[in-house]
Amino acid sequence: MACMSHRIRERTNAHDAAGNSTAFGKGLATVSCTGIISTVWSFCELCRHQNS
């Protein structure tokens, strides 16, 4: 960002921080969803084995 005003740098930093927050939120949602799916899958397998 050579030869650009300090205000431009502040604006781009704000957008960068917002993008990082969004990426973190998406990652957290993915991990949470994976945990929920594996918990439900384990419960279904447990029920299936107990009823066999």
PyMOL Python script that loads the backbone (N, CA, C, O; Angstrom):
from pymol import cmd

cmd.read_pdbstr("""\
ATOM      1  N   MET A   1       0.836  -1.176   0.000  1.00  0.00           N
ATOM      2  CA  MET A   1       0.000   0.000   0.000  1.00  0.00           C
ATOM      3  C   MET A   1       0.883   1.242   0.000  1.00  0.00           C
ATOM      4  O   MET A   1       0.602   2.223   0.689  1.00  0.00           O
ATOM      5  N   ALA A   2       1.934   1.181  -0.771  1.00  0.00           N
ATOM      6  CA  ALA A   2       2.867   2.301  -0.836  1.00  0.00           C
ATOM      7  C   ALA A   2       2.191   3.521  -1.442  1.00  0.00           C
ATOM      8  O   ALA A   2       1.354   3.405  -2.337  1.00  0.00           O
ATOM      9  N   CYS A   3       2.561   4.669  -0.950  1.00  0.00           N
ATOM     10  CA  CYS A   3       2.111   5.971  -1.467  1.00  0.00           C
ATOM     11  C   CYS A   3       0.605   6.176  -1.340  1.00  0.00           C
ATOM     12  O   CYS A   3       0.029   6.939  -2.116  1.00  0.00           O
ATOM     13  N   MET A   4      -0.038   5.527  -0.398  1.00  0.00           N
ATOM     14  CA  MET A   4      -1.464   5.750  -0.168  1.00  0.00           C
ATOM     15  C   MET A   4      -1.645   6.358   1.214  1.00  0.00           C
ATOM     16  O   MET A   4      -0.802   6.197   2.096  1.00  0.00           O
ATOM     17  N   SER A   5      -2.742   7.048   1.382  1.00  0.00           N
ATOM     18  CA  SER A   5      -2.957   7.734   2.651  1.00  0.00           C
ATOM     19  C   SER A   5      -3.213   6.741   3.789  1.00  0.00           C
ATOM     20  O   SER A   5      -3.571   5.583   3.574  1.00  0.00           O
ATOM     21  N   HIS A   6      -3.015   7.241   4.983  1.00  0.00           N
ATOM     22  CA  HIS A   6      -3.202   6.415   6.182  1.00  0.00           C
ATOM     23  C   HIS A   6      -4.672   5.996   6.340  1.00  0.00           C
ATOM     24  O   HIS A   6      -4.957   4.928   6.882  1.00  0.00           O
ATOM     25  N   ARG A   7      -5.597   6.833   5.870  1.00  0.00           N
ATOM     26  CA  ARG A   7      -7.025   6.520   5.978  1.00  0.00           C
ATOM     27  C   ARG A   7      -7.384   5.271   5.179  1.00  0.00           C
ATOM     28  O   ARG A   7      -8.221   4.477   5.608  1.00  0.00           O
ATOM     29  N   ILE A   8      -6.760   5.097   4.030  1.00  0.00           N
ATOM     30  CA  ILE A   8      -7.028   3.903   3.216  1.00  0.00           C
ATOM     31  C   ILE A   8      -6.579   2.661   3.962  1.00  0.00           C
ATOM     32  O   ILE A   8      -7.262   1.637   3.953  1.00  0.00           O
ATOM     33  N   ARG A   9      -5.415   2.759   4.611  1.00  0.00           N
ATOM     34  CA  ARG A   9      -4.906   1.621   5.383  1.00  0.00           C
ATOM     35  C   ARG A   9      -5.870   1.273   6.523  1.00  0.00           C
ATOM     36  O   ARG A   9      -6.108   0.094   6.785  1.00  0.00           O
ATOM     37  N   GLU A  10      -6.421   2.271   7.198  1.00  0.00           N
ATOM     38  CA  GLU A  10      -7.381   2.029   8.282  1.00  0.00           C
ATOM     39  C   GLU A  10      -8.636   1.336   7.751  1.00  0.00           C
ATOM     40  O   GLU A  10      -9.152   0.413   8.382  1.00  0.00           O
ATOM     41  N   ARG A  11      -9.118   1.771   6.611  1.00  0.00           N
ATOM     42  CA  ARG A  11     -10.319   1.157   6.024  1.00  0.00           C
ATOM     43  C   ARG A  11     -10.068  -0.292   5.616  1.00  0.00           C
ATOM     44  O   ARG A  11     -10.893  -1.171   5.866  1.00  0.00           O
ATOM     45  N   THR A  12      -8.925  -0.527   4.988  1.00  0.00           N
ATOM     46  CA  THR A  12      -8.642  -1.906   4.564  1.00  0.00           C
ATOM     47  C   THR A  12      -8.424  -2.817   5.763  1.00  0.00           C
ATOM     48  O   THR A  12      -8.779  -3.995   5.714  1.00  0.00           O
ATOM     49  N   ASN A  13      -7.846  -2.293   6.837  1.00  0.00           N
ATOM     50  CA  ASN A  13      -7.678  -3.098   8.049  1.00  0.00           C
ATOM     51  C   ASN A  13      -9.031  -3.465   8.650  1.00  0.00           C
ATOM     52  O   ASN A  13      -9.213  -4.579   9.141  1.00  0.00           O
ATOM     53  N   ALA A  14      -9.978  -2.532   8.613  1.00  0.00           N
ATOM     54  CA  ALA A  14     -11.315  -2.819   9.142  1.00  0.00           C
ATOM     55  C   ALA A  14     -11.996  -3.911   8.315  1.00  0.00           C
ATOM     56  O   ALA A  14     -12.629  -4.808   8.872  1.00  0.00           O
ATOM     57  N   HIS A  15     -11.869  -3.836   7.002  1.00  0.00           N
ATOM     58  CA  HIS A  15     -12.457  -4.868   6.138  1.00  0.00           C
ATOM     59  C   HIS A  15     -11.768  -6.212   6.338  1.00  0.00           C
ATOM     60  O   HIS A  15     -12.416  -7.258   6.306  1.00  0.00           O
ATOM     61  N   ASP A  16     -10.470  -6.182   6.540  1.00  0.00           N
ATOM     62  CA  ASP A  16      -9.714  -7.411   6.767  1.00  0.00           C
ATOM     63  C   ASP A  16     -10.154  -8.068   8.070  1.00  0.00           C
ATOM     64  O   ASP A  16     -10.315  -9.287   8.129  1.00  0.00           O
ATOM     65  N   ALA A  17     -10.349  -7.268   9.110  1.00  0.00           N
ATOM     66  CA  ALA A  17     -10.794  -7.812  10.394  1.00  0.00           C
ATOM     67  C   ALA A  17     -12.186  -8.421  10.267  1.00  0.00           C
ATOM     68  O   ALA A  17     -12.456  -9.471  10.850  1.00  0.00           O
ATOM     69  N   ALA A  18     -13.063  -7.781   9.518  1.00  0.00           N
ATOM     70  CA  ALA A  18     -14.410  -8.323   9.316  1.00  0.00           C
ATOM     71  C   ALA A  18     -14.350  -9.639   8.560  1.00  0.00           C
ATOM     72  O   ALA A  18     -15.089 -10.572   8.876  1.00  0.00           O
ATOM     73  N   GLY A  19     -13.484  -9.722   7.574  1.00  0.00           N
ATOM     74  CA  GLY A  19     -13.332 -10.965   6.815  1.00  0.00           C
ATOM     75  C   GLY A  19     -12.780 -12.081   7.674  1.00  0.00           C
ATOM     76  O   GLY A  19     -13.204 -13.230   7.551  1.00  0.00           O
ATOM     77  N   ASN A  20     -11.833 -11.754   8.549  1.00  0.00           N
ATOM     78  CA  ASN A  20     -11.278 -12.771   9.438  1.00  0.00           C
ATOM     79  C   ASN A  20     -12.325 -13.272  10.420  1.00  0.00           C
ATOM     80  O   ASN A  20     -12.365 -14.462  10.731  1.00  0.00           O
ATOM     81  N   SER A  21     -13.173 -12.373  10.913  1.00  0.00           N
ATOM     82  CA  SER A  21     -14.243 -12.783  11.823  1.00  0.00           C
ATOM     83  C   SER A  21     -15.226 -13.710  11.120  1.00  0.00           C
ATOM     84  O   SER A  21     -15.692 -14.688  11.703  1.00  0.00           O
ATOM     85  N   THR A  22     -15.535 -13.400   9.875  1.00  0.00           N
ATOM     86  CA  THR A  22     -16.448 -14.240   9.102  1.00  0.00           C
ATOM     87  C   THR A  22     -15.852 -15.620   8.880  1.00  0.00           C
ATOM     88  O   THR A  22     -16.542 -16.630   9.019  1.00  0.00           O
ATOM     89  N   ALA A  23     -14.582 -15.665   8.537  1.00  0.00           N
ATOM     90  CA  ALA A  23     -13.920 -16.952   8.315  1.00  0.00           C
ATOM     91  C   ALA A  23     -13.876 -17.773   9.598  1.00  0.00           C
ATOM     92  O   ALA A  23     -14.070 -18.988   9.564  1.00  0.00           O
ATOM     93  N   PHE A  24     -13.624 -17.124  10.718  1.00  0.00           N
ATOM     94  CA  PHE A  24     -13.605 -17.823  12.003  1.00  0.00           C
ATOM     95  C   PHE A  24     -14.993 -18.369  12.327  1.00  0.00           C
ATOM     96  O   PHE A  24     -15.125 -19.498  12.799  1.00  0.00           O
ATOM     97  N   GLY A  25     -16.015 -17.577  12.075  1.00  0.00           N
ATOM     98  CA  GLY A  25     -17.385 -18.023  12.327  1.00  0.00           C
ATOM     99  C   GLY A  25     -17.768 -19.216  11.469  1.00  0.00           C
ATOM    100  O   GLY A  25     -18.431 -20.137  11.946  1.00  0.00           O
ATOM    101  N   LYS A  26     -17.360 -19.207  10.215  1.00  0.00           N
ATOM    102  CA  LYS A  26     -17.650 -20.341   9.327  1.00  0.00           C
ATOM    103  C   LYS A  26     -16.922 -21.590   9.791  1.00  0.00           C
ATOM    104  O   LYS A  26     -17.482 -22.686   9.759  1.00  0.00           O
ATOM    105  N   GLY A  27     -15.681 -21.433  10.221  1.00  0.00           N
ATOM    106  CA  GLY A  27     -14.928 -22.577  10.732  1.00  0.00           C
ATOM    107  C   GLY A  27     -15.562 -23.145  11.983  1.00  0.00           C
ATOM    108  O   GLY A  27     -15.658 -24.362  12.137  1.00  0.00           O
ATOM    109  N   LEU A  28     -15.995 -22.274  12.875  1.00  0.00           N
ATOM    110  CA  LEU A  28     -16.650 -22.720  14.104  1.00  0.00           C
ATOM    111  C   LEU A  28     -17.958 -23.443  13.793  1.00  0.00           C
ATOM    112  O   LEU A  28     -18.267 -24.460  14.413  1.00  0.00           O
ATOM    113  N   ALA A  29     -18.714 -22.932  12.849  1.00  0.00           N
ATOM    114  CA  ALA A  29     -19.964 -23.587  12.459  1.00  0.00           C
ATOM    115  C   ALA A  29     -19.702 -24.960  11.856  1.00  0.00           C
ATOM    116  O   ALA A  29     -20.450 -25.902  12.115  1.00  0.00           O
ATOM    117  N   THR A  30     -18.655 -25.080  11.058  1.00  0.00           N
ATOM    118  CA  THR A  30     -18.314 -26.366  10.446  1.00  0.00           C
ATOM    119  C   THR A  30     -17.930 -27.386  11.500  1.00  0.00           C
ATOM    120  O   THR A  30     -18.374 -28.533  11.450  1.00  0.00           O
ATOM    121  N   VAL A  31     -17.109 -26.978  12.452  1.00  0.00           N
ATOM    122  CA  VAL A  31     -16.684 -27.889  13.521  1.00  0.00           C
ATOM    123  C   VAL A  31     -17.873 -28.290  14.387  1.00  0.00           C
ATOM    124  O   VAL A  31     -17.997 -29.456  14.763  1.00  0.00           O
ATOM    125  N   SER A  32     -18.742 -27.347  14.704  1.00  0.00           N
ATOM    126  CA  SER A  32     -19.924 -27.653  15.511  1.00  0.00           C
ATOM    127  C   SER A  32     -20.842 -28.631  14.793  1.00  0.00           C
ATOM    128  O   SER A  32     -21.350 -29.574  15.401  1.00  0.00           O
ATOM    129  N   CYS A  33     -21.053 -28.408  13.511  1.00  0.00           N
ATOM    130  CA  CYS A  33     -21.911 -29.292  12.721  1.00  0.00           C
ATOM    131  C   CYS A  33     -21.328 -30.697  12.663  1.00  0.00           C
ATOM    132  O   CYS A  33     -22.060 -31.681  12.767  1.00  0.00           O
ATOM    133  N   THR A  34     -20.023 -30.790  12.498  1.00  0.00           N
ATOM    134  CA  THR A  34     -19.369 -32.098  12.464  1.00  0.00           C
ATOM    135  C   THR A  34     -19.554 -32.824  13.786  1.00  0.00           C
ATOM    136  O   THR A  34     -19.809 -34.028  13.806  1.00  0.00           O
ATOM    137  N   GLY A  35     -19.429 -32.102  14.885  1.00  0.00           N
ATOM    138  CA  GLY A  35     -19.630 -32.703  16.202  1.00  0.00           C
ATOM    139  C   GLY A  35     -21.054 -33.187  16.398  1.00  0.00           C
ATOM    140  O   GLY A  35     -21.274 -34.268  16.945  1.00  0.00           O
ATOM    141  N   ILE A  36     -22.010 -32.407  15.960  1.00  0.00           N
ATOM    142  CA  ILE A  36     -23.415 -32.798  16.098  1.00  0.00           C
ATOM    143  C   ILE A  36     -23.716 -34.026  15.250  1.00  0.00           C
ATOM    144  O   ILE A  36     -24.380 -34.953  15.714  1.00  0.00           O
ATOM    145  N   ILE A  37     -23.238 -34.039  14.020  1.00  0.00           N
ATOM    146  CA  ILE A  37     -23.489 -35.178  13.133  1.00  0.00           C
ATOM    147  C   ILE A  37     -22.879 -36.449  13.704  1.00  0.00           C
ATOM    148  O   ILE A  37     -23.515 -37.502  13.687  1.00  0.00           O
ATOM    149  N   SER A  38     -21.642 -36.363  14.214  1.00  0.00           N
ATOM    150  CA  SER A  38     -21.023 -37.570  14.757  1.00  0.00           C
ATOM    151  C   SER A  38     -21.709 -38.024  16.040  1.00  0.00           C
ATOM    152  O   SER A  38     -21.762 -39.225  16.307  1.00  0.00           O
ATOM    153  N   THR A  39     -22.232 -37.110  16.835  1.00  0.00           N
ATOM    154  CA  THR A  39     -22.973 -37.493  18.040  1.00  0.00           C
ATOM    155  C   THR A  39     -24.267 -38.207  17.671  1.00  0.00           C
ATOM    156  O   THR A  39     -24.592 -39.242  18.253  1.00  0.00           O
ATOM    157  N   VAL A  40     -25.001 -37.668  16.716  1.00  0.00           N
ATOM    158  CA  VAL A  40     -26.248 -38.300  16.279  1.00  0.00           C
ATOM    159  C   VAL A  40     -25.956 -39.660  15.652  1.00  0.00           C
ATOM    160  O   VAL A  40     -26.681 -40.623  15.902  1.00  0.00           O
ATOM    161  N   TRP A  41     -24.907 -39.748  14.846  1.00  0.00           N
ATOM    162  CA  TRP A  41     -24.526 -41.014  14.214  1.00  0.00           C
ATOM    163  C   TRP A  41     -24.198 -42.058  15.279  1.00  0.00           C
ATOM    164  O   TRP A  41     -24.628 -43.207  15.176  1.00  0.00           O
ATOM    165  N   SER A  42     -23.441 -41.665  16.296  1.00  0.00           N
ATOM    166  CA  SER A  42     -23.080 -42.591  17.371  1.00  0.00           C
ATOM    167  C   SER A  42     -24.318 -43.061  18.124  1.00  0.00           C
ATOM    168  O   SER A  42     -24.431 -44.239  18.461  1.00  0.00           O
ATOM    169  N   PHE A  43     -25.241 -42.152  18.386  1.00  0.00           N
ATOM    170  CA  PHE A  43     -26.476 -42.517  19.076  1.00  0.00           C
ATOM    171  C   PHE A  43     -27.292 -43.505  18.241  1.00  0.00           C
ATOM    172  O   PHE A  43     -27.837 -44.470  18.776  1.00  0.00           O
ATOM    173  N   CYS A  44     -27.375 -43.267  16.940  1.00  0.00           N
ATOM    174  CA  CYS A  44     -28.115 -44.184  16.060  1.00  0.00           C
ATOM    175  C   CYS A  44     -27.468 -45.564  16.034  1.00  0.00           C
ATOM    176  O   CYS A  44     -28.167 -46.578  16.059  1.00  0.00           O
ATOM    177  N   GLU A  45     -26.154 -45.608  15.985  1.00  0.00           N
ATOM    178  CA  GLU A  45     -25.450 -46.894  15.997  1.00  0.00           C
ATOM    179  C   GLU A  45     -25.666 -47.620  17.322  1.00  0.00           C
ATOM    180  O   GLU A  45     -25.859 -48.836  17.339  1.00  0.00           O
ATOM    181  N   LEU A  46     -25.635 -46.890  18.417  1.00  0.00           N
ATOM    182  CA  LEU A  46     -25.861 -47.481  19.735  1.00  0.00           C
ATOM    183  C   LEU A  46     -27.263 -48.072  19.821  1.00  0.00           C
ATOM    184  O   LEU A  46     -27.433 -49.189  20.310  1.00  0.00           O
ATOM    185  N   CYS A  47     -28.255 -47.344  19.356  1.00  0.00           N
ATOM    186  CA  CYS A  47     -29.635 -47.847  19.373  1.00  0.00           C
ATOM    187  C   CYS A  47     -29.781 -49.073  18.480  1.00  0.00           C
ATOM    188  O   CYS A  47     -30.475 -50.025  18.836  1.00  0.00           O
ATOM    189  N   ARG A  48     -29.136 -49.051  17.340  1.00  0.00           N
ATOM    190  CA  ARG A  48     -29.225 -50.173  16.418  1.00  0.00           C
ATOM    191  C   ARG A  48     -28.607 -51.435  17.018  1.00  0.00           C
ATOM    192  O   ARG A  48     -29.153 -52.525  16.850  1.00  0.00           O
ATOM    193  N   HIS A  49     -27.492 -51.306  17.706  1.00  0.00           N
ATOM    194  CA  HIS A  49     -26.834 -52.466  18.310  1.00  0.00           C
ATOM    195  C   HIS A  49     -27.608 -52.992  19.517  1.00  0.00           C
ATOM    196  O   HIS A  49     -27.609 -54.196  19.773  1.00  0.00           O
ATOM    197  N   GLN A  50     -28.262 -52.106  20.255  1.00  0.00           N
ATOM    198  CA  GLN A  50     -29.037 -52.548  21.417  1.00  0.00           C
ATOM    199  C   GLN A  50     -30.312 -53.264  20.990  1.00  0.00           C
ATOM    200  O   GLN A  50     -30.798 -54.135  21.712  1.00  0.00           O
ATOM    201  N   ASN A  51     -30.856 -52.918  19.846  1.00  0.00           N
ATOM    202  CA  ASN A  51     -32.088 -53.545  19.371  1.00  0.00           C
ATOM    203  C   ASN A  51     -31.824 -54.812  18.564  1.00  0.00           C
ATOM    204  O   ASN A  51     -32.768 -55.505  18.186  1.00  0.00           O
ATOM    205  N   SER A  52     -30.573 -55.122  18.298  1.00  0.00           N
ATOM    206  CA  SER A  52     -30.249 -56.313  17.502  1.00  0.00           C
ATOM    207  C   SER A  52     -30.242 -57.556  18.352  1.00  0.00           C
ATOM    208  O   SER A  52     -29.989 -58.649  17.846  1.00  0.00           O
TER     209      SER A  52
END
""", "prot")
cmd.dss("prot")
cmd.show_as("cartoon", "prot")
cmd.util.cbc("prot")
cmd.orient("prot")
